[in-house]
Amino acid sequence: MLGIYMGVSVGDEFMCTLRSDNIVQCLEENTRNQRTVPDGLGSGKSISARTAHTCAIKADDIVQCWGNHSSGQLIVSVEFQ
């Protein structure tokens, strides 16, 4: 994971980074798929990790979230898209 990073966000026992080439990478614990970056995410502009989920603002300004969904935390309001 050496390189230049534009952002980093830490959840419980995992972290996600936004590389200088706008690629999102997540590391460490993955019990709730919180570090499994979705296929097709493409370039990211911003990331935010929480307890067991992560959200990214994609290059097209659409918000995409992944990880734990036990309390509806992956639902993105239309207002944000």
Backbone hydrogen bonds, N-H to C=O, Kabsch-Sander energy under -0.5 kcal/mol:
donor,donor_aa,acceptor,acceptor_aa,energy
6,M,18,L,-3.2
7,G,18,L,-1.4
9,S,16,C,-2.7
11,G,14,F,-2.4
12,D,50,R,-0.6
12,D,51,T,-1.6
13,E,11,G,-0.8
15,M,27,L,-1.5
16,C,9,S,-2.9
17,T,25,Q,-3.3
18,L,7,G,-2.8
19,R,17,T,-0.6
19,R,23,I,-2.7
20,S,4,I,-2.4
22,N,19,R,-2.1
25,Q,17,T,-2.2
27,L,15,M,-2.7
29,E,13,E,-2.2
33,N,30,N,-1.4
36,T,33,N,-0.9
37,V,35,R,-1.3
41,L,38,P,-1.6
44,G,22,N,-3.4
45,K,57,I,-3.7
46,S,57,I,-1.1
48,S,55,C,-2.3
50,R,53,H,-3.0
54,T,66,W,-2.6
55,C,48,S,-2.5
56,A,64,Q,-2.6
57,I,46,S,-2.2
58,K,56,A,-0.7
58,K,62,I,-2.8
59,A,43,S,-2.2
61,D,58,K,-2.3
64,Q,56,A,-2.5
66,W,54,T,-2.5
68,N,52,A,-3.2
72,G,69,H,-1.4
75,I,72,G,-1.6
77,S,75,I,-0.5
80,F,77,S,-1.6
81,Q,77,S,-0.5
81,Q,78,V,-1.2
